[in-house]
Amino acid sequence: MAEKEKAIDLNCAVCRNQLKQPRTGRCGHNYCTQCLETVLKLLRKKQSKEHVEGSGPESLGKVIFQCPVEDCQVTSVIPNATVDSFTINDKILKEIESQQAQKKKTMCQKHSREKCRWLCLTCKTEICEICIEDHHKLNHKYMNQKKVVEMYTKFCKELFEKKKRK
């Protein structure tokens, strides 16, 4: 049986918001670049103070980073204490861009704050609630997108059943 692909977590392990400029730690968890910079800055401060007191890392400039995810706790020594030690996650960048493009695609071109929930059957375009008024004046025919999907699904099932019977 094929293994289901694990859903990609697009939230930062530090701030829990959608990732911005995602970086990945050794353990595989993802962080916003800005969140990592903040955490590393705090660690540098804390660990340099500990170093002065004799209990920190042997070399200044390095920090010991512990993944903040509760059940992970992977620890890494970060040379130069910079985000450059964390890889840029291209797969997540592409997924975020794809979601943003999809979200933009569902918004009305004319009324940017309105979602397209209707389909004009006359001009074959997606339209929002506000656009319906204009299309109604033009005597265009329109239908709710959910209804279009239901009809298409029903059509495909009927077609499949017909083929199956032959």
C-alpha positions in Angstrom: 0.0 0.0 0.0 1.3 3.4 -0.9 2.3 5.6 2.0 0.5 8.8 2.3 2.7 11.9 2.0 3.0 13.8 5.3 1.3 17.2 5.2 3.8 20.0 5.2 3.6 22.2 8.3 3.8 25.8 7.0 3.9 27.3 10.5 7.0 28.5 12.3 8.0 26.4 15.3 8.7 29.6 17.2 5.9 32.1 16.5 3.4 29.5 15.1 2.4 31.9 12.3 2.8 31.1 8.6 6.5 30.8 7.7 8.3 33.9 6.3 11.6 33.2 4.7 11.6 29.6 6.0 14.7 28.0 7.4 15.0 24.3 8.5 16.9 23.0 11.5 18.9 19.8 11.7 15.8 18.1 13.2 13.6 19.1 10.3 11.5 21.7 12.0 11.0 25.0 10.3 11.4 28.6 11.5 11.0 32.1 10.1 14.3 33.7 9.4 13.4 36.6 11.7 12.3 34.3 14.5 15.6 32.4 14.3 17.6 35.7 14.3 15.8 36.8 17.5 16.3 33.4 19.2 20.0 33.3 18.2 20.5 36.8 19.5 19.0 35.9 22.8 21.1 32.7 23.0 24.3 34.7 22.2 23.5 37.0 25.0 22.7 34.3 27.5 25.5 32.0 26.5 28.1 34.7 26.4 27.2 35.7 29.9 27.4 32.0 31.0 30.8 31.8 29.2 32.1 34.7 31.3 30.9 32.9 34.4 32.6 29.7 33.2 29.7 27.4 32.3 29.0 28.2 28.6 30.4 26.9 25.3 34.2 26.9 25.0 34.3 29.3 22.1 32.4 32.6 21.9 30.6 33.0 18.6 29.0 29.6 18.8 25.7 29.0 20.4 23.9 25.9 21.5 20.5 25.8 19.9 17.8 23.5 21.2 14.7 23.0 19.0 11.8 24.7 20.7 9.3 22.0 19.6 8.2 20.3 22.8 8.7 16.7 21.8 11.8 17.3 19.7 14.6 18.9 21.8 17.3 18.2 19.2 20.4 20.3 20.2 22.8 21.8 17.7 26.0 23.8 18.0 25.6 26.8 15.7 28.9 28.2 14.5 29.0 32.0 14.2 25.5 32.0 15.8 23.9 33.0 12.5 20.8 31.8 10.6 23.1 30.7 7.7 23.6 27.4 9.6 19.9 26.6 8.9 19.0 25.6 5.4 16.6 27.6 3.2 13.6 25.3 2.6 12.8 25.6 -1.1 10.0 23.0 -0.9 8.2 25.0 1.7 8.8 28.3 -0.1 7.2 26.8 -3.2 4.2 25.5 -1.2 3.6 28.9 0.4 3.9 30.6 -3.0 1.5 28.1 -4.5 -1.1 28.7 -1.7 -0.8 32.5 -2.1 -1.3 32.2 -5.8 -4.3 29.9 -5.3 -5.8 32.4 -2.8 -5.2 35.3 -5.2 -6.8 33.3 -8.0 -10.0 32.8 -6.0 -10.4 36.6 -5.4 -12.4 38.7 -7.8 -10.3 40.7 -10.3 -12.8 43.6 -10.2 -13.6 43.6 -6.4 -10.3 42.5 -4.8 -11.8 41.9 -1.4 -14.5 39.6 -2.6 -14.2 35.8 -3.3 -15.4 34.4 -6.5 -18.2 32.0 -5.6 -20.2 32.1 -8.8 -19.5 31.2 -12.4 -21.0 33.2 -15.3 -22.1 30.6 -17.7 -22.4 33.1 -20.5 -18.9 34.6 -20.5 -17.3 31.6 -18.6 -15.6 33.6 -15.9 -15.6 33.4 -12.1 -17.5 36.3 -10.5 -18.3 37.5 -7.0 -21.6 38.5 -5.3 -21.1 42.1 -6.4 -20.4 41.2 -10.1 -23.7 39.2 -10.2 -25.6 42.5 -10.3 -23.7 43.6 -13.4 -24.1 40.2 -15.1 -27.8 40.1 -14.2 -28.3 43.4 -16.0 -26.7 41.9 -19.1 -29.1 38.9 -18.9 -26.1 36.5 -18.3 -26.7 33.2 -16.8 -24.7 32.4 -13.7 -24.5 29.5 -11.1 -22.9 29.0 -7.7 -19.5 27.2 -8.1 -20.5 24.5 -5.7 -23.5 23.6 -7.8 -21.3 23.5 -10.9 -18.9 21.1 -9.2 -21.8 18.9 -8.0 -23.3 18.8 -11.5 -19.9 18.0 -13.0 -19.2 15.3 -10.4 -22.6 13.7 -11.1 -22.0 13.9 -14.9 -18.6 12.2 -14.5 -20.1 9.4 -12.3 -22.9 8.8 -14.8 -20.3 8.7 -17.6 -18.2 6.3 -15.6 -21.2 4.0 -14.9 -22.1 4.0 -18.6 -18.6 2.9 -19.5 -18.6 0.3 -16.8 -21.8 -1.3 -18.1 -20.4 -1.7 -21.7 
